Amino acid sequence: MAKGKCIMLQGTSSNVGKSVLCTALCRIFKEDGYLVTPFKAQNMALNSYVTIDGGEIGRAQGAQAEAAGVEATVEMNPILIKPKQDMEAQIIVMGRPYKDMSAKEYRADYLPKAVGLVKECIDSLKEKFDVMVIEGAGSPAEINLKDRDIVNMKAAELADSPVLLVADIDRGGVFASLIGTLELLEPEERDRVKGFIINKFRGDIDLLKPGLDFLEQKTGKPVLGVIPYLHQHGIDQEDSVSLEERLQDKGDCNLEIAVIQLPRISNFTDVNALLEAPDIKVRYVKKGEKIGNPDAVLIPGTKNSIMDLVYLKEEGYFTEIKELAQKGKWIVGICGGYQMLGKWLHDPHGIEAGIGSVEGLGLLDIETTFLPEKSTHQVQARVCSGGGMWKKIEGLPIKGYEIHMGTTELGPGAQPLININSRSGKEVSIFDGTAAAGGKIFGTHLHGLFDNSKFLFNWINSMREEKNLEPLREKDFEVCKREEAYSKAAANVKKHLDMDRLYEIMGLKE
């Protein structure tokens, strides 16, 4: 079987659905018997994935590797950009923190050196795999950025890959965006574009056909598929712009969880299991909105705990959360949110914001000190302590992953919540997290906590018990349905994409 055949999906803008389409293609090629790898040269995302050896890559590439049935590696996303402040980001290179840089510094000083690294990763993956599914970023027609592009047409050139241009029809202006993007490309770049995919379609295809005919006549390039809008696809994505798309109207629910939509929210996929759980309404609290009176408040992960803690104070959420805690509501913190629940956050090296120590919510007896080292691990652990609900599940095995800076120390009044017994495949014994107020205020650095169905089952039924509601059954909490989601997306794409034409374009068809 020939090695290293490629296809690349580029978009007319961000959030046109490239990540989900690439995930579906990874699964389709796997089902067709090929050894498949995803690839994205450069990601700007706060939603990340930890490889088995502790490397950090974009979460979309992690999901695509899962769909392909292969282990995710740092080669699949050699450069990850994680914004920390408006003008500064942490640059992750080959899974490890490289440097905090401004956009100007990154573009001037690092990008010229990055081409060689991208080429090495592409060549290495093409040697190991039959098919490479490459994802672009934003639009290839960003004329102010094209001279140092490494993620769109430059990546296609380095991989010698044909390109399909993807547009989101749900936003409107689909024909203008496709034709306009082509017009802004150089002739050799236009030649590399072999066709179009129109994504997120809802409506009558017969009404769209005149537009499709015009597009093909105008450009001389085929429309390979019109992909229906896939509601609640359940596939992890990298952009927080997709948060609202994940919400669904479940009608009246007995429980409500308010998630604070932090400006620098990261690894928001922690919430996915809650979205899928029955009889729960999840509401993102955006700037200017009140938290209200939910059953639980979740403070999620963030790329900058100190700056987002300042945001909580400036917007009045700091006081609201403390008042809700006094009323006996559940208050939960994951990673950066966990750190904010403590007494103090110390930043002696200016890693987070350069404003020194900041007082936390004081709901947990912990203090966090930010250090240059970053912890990135897949972990296995067991619940070891805590009051209330936690006593019922003591010893429960859970798994997840860590992505955090600094260390969090427990005060004399705190007991660890979980004991990590495996980090990146190595046996360890490390305590993490703590709880207070009879277990109703709790936090941990562990992302993916709610993906553990037995934990989620017990937590939600504890909330239901407080309200004298009937407990739910454990089988209602089979929340890790990613395999099903990958197969569903693949079937949807395969049905509406001209796969014979795609195989021909890629050189996979005799």
N, C-alpha and C positions, 0 to 999 in steps of 0.2 A: 504494500500500500504506500502510495506516495506520501512523503512527509511535508509538513509545513505549508499546506494550502491555507489561504487566508480570506477572510471577509471583514470589512470594516464598516461600522455604522457611524455616520456623522449626522449631526442634527442642524436644523435651521436656527435653533436656539437651545437653551437649557430646558430641562424638564419636558422634552417632547416624547420621552419614553424609551430612550436608547438603552438604559440599563436593563429594563424589563425585557425588551426585545432581544438584547444580547444574552440574557439569562435563558430565554426560551430557545434561542438558537443553540446554545451550549447543550441543552437537554435534547433537542432534536438530533443534533449530530451524534451525541452519545447513544441515543436510541437507534440510530442508523449504523452503529458499530464502529464509530471513529473514536480515537483518543483525542480529547479536546482540551484546549486551554483558553481561558480568557486573557485579555491583556488591555491595560490602559496605561499609557506612558506617564501621565500626570493627572492626579486627582486633586481637586480642591473640595474637601468634605470634612465635616465634623463627625460623621457617622463612620466609624472604622471597624476593622475586623482584625483579630489577632490570629496569626498563623500558629501552627503547632510548636514551632521553635521560638515563639514570642515576638515575631516581627509584626509590625503594624502596617496594614494596607487599607485601601478603601473597602467599605463594607459591600459595595456592589460587586467587586471582584471576588470577595469571599463567597457571596451567594452564587455567583456564576460558576466558581470552581465546584461548589456543592452540586449545582445542577449538572455539571459535566461529570460528576462522580470522581473528581480528583482532589488531592490535597492542595489547598491554597499555599502558594509560596510568594515571597517578596518580589520575585521576578515578574509576577503578573501585574504588579503596580509599583514600579521602582521609586516613584516620587509621589508623596502625599503631602499636600499643603493643608495645614489646620489653622485657620484664622484664630488669633488670640485677642487682638484689638483691631480697631478699624484700619490701622495702617501697618499692622505687624502680624506675622504668621510663623508658626513652627514648621520647619521644613523637615519632613521625614524622608530619608534616603535609604533604600533597601531595607525598610522596616525599622530603622533606628533614627532617633532624633539627630539631625545634622546641625541646625543652627536656627535661631530666631532671626528673621529677616523682614525688611520692608519690601513692598512690591517692587519698588524701584531698584533696590539692592539685589533682589532675587533675579530680576530681569537682566540687570547689567552684569552681575558678577557670577551668577550660577548657571543660568540657562545656556550660555555658550559652551559650558563644560558638560551639560547634561545629554547632549546628542549622542556622545560616545557610549554613555551608560545605557541609554534607551536602545541603541543598536545592539549592544552586547546581550541585553535581555531578550530582545526579539530573536536574534540569531540562536540563542540558547534554547528558547522555547520551541522554535521551529524545528530544531534537531530532535527534540524529545516527543513532539506531538504531531498527529496527523493533520489537525485543523486548529487554527487560531482564530478566535472571534475577538476582534479589536473594537474597542469603544472609544469614540472621540469625546470631546468636551466642548460645551457651549456650541459655537458655530465656527466653521472653517473660514468664514468671511469677515472675521474681525480684523479689519485692515490695519488697525493700529497695533496689533499684536503679531501679525503674520510673519514678520521678518525674523522672529525668534520662536516660532511655533515648534513644539515638539510633540504635541498630542493629537493634532488633526492631520493635515495633509503631509506634514513632515514624517509622522509615524507611518502613514500609508506608503510613502516613498521608501522609507527604511525597510518596511516589510514587503514591499512590492505587492501591495494589496489592492484589489478592486474596492470601490466604495459605494455604499448605498446611502442616499440622503434621506433622512427621516424628518417628517414634519407632523405637527400636532394639529389636526383639523378641528379639535374641540375649541381651540382658542380663536379660530377664524383666521382669514387671510392666508390660507394654506398655499394657494397657487402663487400669490405674490412672494411669499417667503421662499418657496422652492426656486422659482425663476430668478428672483433677486439674488439668492445665494449663488446660483450658478453664474450669473452675470459678473459677480465680484471675484470669481476665481480666475486664476491664470489659465491659459489654454490647456496646458499639460495637466492641470488639476481637474479641469472640466472633463478631460478625456478619461481620467481615472474614475469619475462617477459613472457607474454602469446602470443606475436606475434609482427609482424612488420607492419609499414606503410611506403611505399615509396612515397615521396612527390615531387611535382614540376616536374612531368613527362611531357615531350613533345616528341612525337614520336609514333612509331608503337608498340603496346603492344605485338604483336606476336614476334617481335625481342627481346623483354625483357624476354619472357617466359622461355627460357632455363636457364637464370640467376635466375629467381624466383624458378624454380624447384631445382636447385643446392642449393640455400640458404635454402630452407625448408629441403632438405635431409641432408645438412651439420649440421644444428642446431636442427632439429626436431621441429621447431616452424613455424607456418603458417604466410604467408603474408596476412594480412586482407584486404589490399587495395593498389592500385597504384593510387594516386590522381593527376590528371592533373594540370599543372601549371595554376594558376588562376590569370590572368593579371588584374591589376587595381582593386583589390578586394575591396578597400575602407574601410578596417577595420584598426582601429588604432593599432599600434604596439609599442613596448617599446624600440627597439634598433635603434640607429641612423644608424647602418649598413644597414638598409632597405631604407635609403633615396633614393639611386640611383634606387631602384626597383620601386619607386613611379613615377619617371619621365617617360614621354611618348613622343614619337615623334609625334607632332601634325602637322608637316610640317611647312609651312610658316605661321607666326602669325603677326598680326599688333602691338601687345604689348609685351614687354618683362619685366619681373620682376626678378631682381637679388637678390638672398637670400644669405647672408653671412653665410657660413658654419663654424660657430664658433667651436673651439676645444671642448667646453663644452656645445654645443647646447642642449637645453632642450625644451620639449613640441613642437617639430617640427611639430606636427599635425596641428598647426595653419596654415600651408601652404597648407593643403590638399584641402581646398575649391578653392584655386587659381589654383591648378593642374587640377581641374575638370571644371573650368570656360572656356567658349569658347574663341577662338582667343587670347589666352595668352600663351606665352612661359615662363615657370619658369626655371631658371638656378641657380643651386647652385654654388657659387664661392668658390672653394677650395683653400687651401694654395698654393701660387705660381701663381695663376691665376689672371688676371686683372678683375676688375668689368666691364670695358668697358663703353658702352653708353646706358644703359637700360632706359626704361621709368620710372622705380621706383626701389629703393633699399630698401630691407627689412632686418633689423637687428633683428633677432628673440630672443627668450628667451635663457637664459644661467644659468647654476648653479653657475657661478662665474663671475659677471659683471666686476669686476676690472681686473682679469687676462685676460679675453677676450677683454677688452678695451686695455690692454697692447699689446695683440696679434694684434689688429687693427693697432696700432702704429708701431709695429715692422715690419709688413708685408706691410706697405704703404697704407693700406685701409683707415686709418684715414684721410690722405690727399686727397685720391681719393673721399671719401664720401663728404668732405667739398667742393671740386671743383664741384662735381655734383650738390650739393645744390645751389651753386652760379649760375649754368647754368639753374636753375629752375626745376630740376628733383624732382620727389616725393621721399621723404626720410621718411621711416616709422620705428618706433621702438616698439616692443612688449616686455613688462616686462623688462628684463635686457637690451634689445636693447633700450627701452624707456629711461632707466636710463643713458645709454651711450650718448644719444643725448643731455644731459644736460651739465651744466657748470662744475660741480664738482661731484665726488663720494667720500664720506668721510667714512673711516673705522676705527673709533676710538677704537673699541674693537678688531681689528684684525680678524674679522669674515670671511672676504673674502680672504685676502692674507697677512695681516700683513705688508703692505707697506704704510699705512696711506692714505692720500688723493691723488687722481689722477684726473687730469684735463680731462673733457669730451670733446665731439665734439663741444659743445657750440652752437648748433643749436636750442635748446629750453632753455627758461629762467627757468630752474629748477636746484635744487641740491638735491642729495640723500645721506642720512646718514644711514649706515647699523647698525641695532640693533639686539640683540639676538632673539627677538620675530619674529615669522614667520606668515604671513597672508595666510591662506588657506580657501577659501570660494567659493561656488557657488553664483553668483550674478545676479541681474537684475538691469538695469540702463536705463537712457535716455540721448540722446545727448543734451547738454545744451548750447554749445557755439562753436566758431570757425568761421573762415572766409571761403570764397569761397564755396566749396562743402558743408561744414558743415552747412551753413545757410539754405540750401535746406532741410536738414534732422533734423533740430532742433526739439527736442521732440520725435525723433524716439526711440522706445523701443528696447533695445538690451540685450542680455544675454551672459554670459560667466563664467569664473572662475579666481580666483586670486591664485597664488602661488609665493610669493616673500618675501624677507627679507627687513627690513628697511622701511624708510619713505621718500617720495619725496615731497619737498616743492616747490611751485610755487613762482617765483620772481615777482616783481611789474609789469613787462611787460607781464605776462602770465595770461591767463584766462583758467579755467578748461574746459575740453572737454566733460566729461560725469558726470552725477550725479547718483551714486549708491544708489538705494532706497531699495534694499533687499540684505542682506548678510546672507548666511546659513539659509534662511527662516525667518530672523528677519528684521523688518522695520528699515531702517537707512537713513541718508542723508549725503553721503560722496562723495566729489569731487575727480576726478581722471583724469589724462591725460592732455595734452595741445597741441596746434597747433601753427604754425608760418608760415611766408611766404605765407600769404593768404590761409592757410589751407593745403599747399602742404608738409609741414614738420609736422608730428604729431606722437604722441606716447601715449601709455596707458599701465597700468599693466594688462589689461584685456585680458586673453587668450580666444580664440574662437571668436574673433571679426569678422573674415571673414566668420564664419558659419552663421552670420546674413545676410540672402540673400538680404534684402532691402538695408543694408549698402553696401554690396559688389557690388550690382547693380549700386548704385549711384557713388561709387568710380571709378569703371571701366569705366562707361560712362563719367565721368569727364575727365579721361585720354583720352578716345576716342574723346571727343569733342575738346580737345587741338590739336589733329592731324587731325581734320576735317573728322573723320570717322563716319559712321552711328551709332546711338546708338543701343545697343542690347535691347532685350525685357526682361522684368522682369521674365518671365517664364523660361528663359534660366539660371536663377540663383537659382534654387531649389537645394541648395548645401547640405542640411542636409538629405542625403539619406542613413543613417546608417541602418535603418530597411531593406531597399531593399538589402543592402550589406550583412547583416547577413543571410537573406533568400537565397540569391544567393550562398553564401559560403556553407550553409547547404545543399542546393540541390546538389551542386557539390560533396561534401563529401559523402552524402547519396547514390548517384548514384554509387560511385566507392569503397565504403567501405562495407564489409560484416557485415551489422548491425545485422543480426540474430546471427552470431558468437560472435559479441561484446556483445550483450545482454546476451548470454549464459555465456560468460566469467565473466560478472558483476553480474550474479545471478539474472538478471531481467526477465529471461525467464524460464517459468515452464518446 
